[in-house]
Amino acid sequence: MGRIVWWDGKFIDYEEAKVPILNHSLQYGSGIFEGIRSYRGKKTYIFRLEEHLDRFFNSMKIYNMPVRFTKSEVREAIIELLRKNNLGDSYIRPFAFYNDDKIGLSVVGKPASIYIAAVEFGKYLGEKESISIKTSSWRRINSTVLPVKAKASGNYINSILANMEAKLSGFDEAILLDQNGYLSEGSAENIFLVKKGVIYTPSMSDSILEGITRDSVIKIGKFLGYEVVETEIPREDIYTSDEVFFSGTAAEITPVTNVDGIQISNGKIGKITREIIDTFSKIVRGYSDHFASWLTEV
Ligand SMILES: Cc1ncc(COP(=O)(O)O)c(C=O)c1O
C-alpha cells in the first residue's frame, strides 16, 4: 500500500484518511472510480492515463456529481502521488464519493470528495498461465437499469455475485451474458475470442464497460495485421473458439482455456493471444516503438 494518499487537494498519510461509517457511498454504492496501472520498465509509466481520466469524468457527469477538481488537477495529483509513494508496478484508484454521514438517499446539493490511492500490484487473476471461466446465471446489468458505461461502485454488486458464483463452483472467474443472451463481459474484464485468425469481441451494445484495455487490444490486433470484429456473439460461439482471452486494467491480458468445463485451445495459450500479450507487455513498459502516446512518464 502506498503510504501517502491524495484527498481533496492534499497529500495525507493513509492511516489519516478516514470516513464516517454512515458514509453515503459506503451505504448506497454511490461512488465513482477508476482503475489505472503504472508499470516500471524503461522508466515508470502510467498506462493510458488520459483515457482513464476521460472515463472518470464522464462517469461523474452521468451521475451529475459536483466535481471540485479539474481533469488536469487530478492528472497532476496521480503523477505526484506515484512520485511520493515510489512503488513498483502499481494500481491507482481514484474514487469520487459523497463523504456524508446521514441516512437518506438524496445527493442533490451535496459536494463530492475525491481520493486517490495507489497500491503495489501484480497479477489480478492469480499466477496460473491461463484461467477457467463460468457463464454466470446472473445477467449483466444494462442501461435500462443502471448506466453501464459509468464506472460506479453500485454496478459491481452484479459483478460480485457473478464472481462469487464462479469461484464457489471451482472456476477462476465469471462471464456474464447480456439481456438478450449474447456474451457481454467478465466481472471486471472484457472478453475476446479468436476464430480462424479473426479476433471477435462483444460490441458496445452488449452492455459492456468500454474497456480501455479492450480498446488497446483492438488497436494492437489491427496493428499486428488481424481483422478485429466488434459484434453480438451468441453464447455457443465461445465454446468453439480457437482462443479466448480477457482484457482489463487489473487482468491485463489473461488467457482463458476452460469455459464452463469445455477446453479451449487444447488447454494452451493460443498463438494470437501470445502475440498480443507480448506486444502489450512491451508497450506498457516503454520497450516498443509504437503506441508511445499511451504512456505518461512519472
Ligand atoms: C465491468 C468491467 N468490464 C471491463 C473492464 C475492463 O476495463 P479496462 O480495460 O478499462 O480496465 C473493467 C475494469 O475496469 C470492468 O470493471
The ligand as an SDF file (V2000), in Angstrom:
LIG
                    3D

 16 16  0  0  0  0  0  0  0  0999 V2000
  -17.0150   -4.4500  -15.6040 C   0  0  0  0  0  0  0  0  0  0  0  0
  -15.6880   -4.2170  -16.2460 C   0  0  0  0  0  0  0  0  0  0  0  0
  -15.5340   -4.5280  -17.5420 N   0  0  0  0  0  0  0  0  0  0  0  0
  -14.3630   -4.3290  -18.1750 C   0  0  0  0  0  0  0  0  0  0  0  0
  -13.2710   -3.8050  -17.5150 C   0  0  0  0  0  0  0  0  0  0  0  0
  -12.0050   -3.5470  -18.2620 C   0  0  0  0  0  0  0  0  0  0  0  0
  -11.8520   -2.1710  -18.4680 O   0  0  0  0  0  0  0  0  0  0  0  0
  -10.4090   -1.5050  -18.5270 P   0  0  0  0  0  0  0  0  0  0  0  0
   -9.6710   -2.2200  -19.5870 O   0  0  0  0  0  0  0  0  0  0  0  0
  -10.6790   -0.0870  -18.8600 O   0  0  0  0  0  0  0  0  0  0  0  0
   -9.8050   -1.6830  -17.1930 O   0  0  0  0  0  0  0  0  0  0  0  0
  -13.3860   -3.4690  -16.1680 C   0  0  0  0  0  0  0  0  0  0  0  0
  -12.2610   -2.8890  -15.4310 C   0  0  0  0  0  0  0  0  0  0  0  0
  -12.1640   -1.7120  -15.3040 O   0  0  0  0  0  0  0  0  0  0  0  0
  -14.6250   -3.6700  -15.5170 C   0  0  0  0  0  0  0  0  0  0  0  0
  -14.7680   -3.3600  -14.2370 O   0  0  0  0  0  0  0  0  0  0  0  0
  1  2  1  0
  2  3  1  0
  2 15  2  0
  3  4  2  0
  4  5  1  0
  5  6  1  0
  5 12  2  0
  6  7  1  0
  7  8  1  0
  8  9  2  0
  8 10  1  0
  8 11  1  0
 12 13  1  0
 12 15  1  0
 13 14  2  0
 15 16  1  0
M  END
$$$$
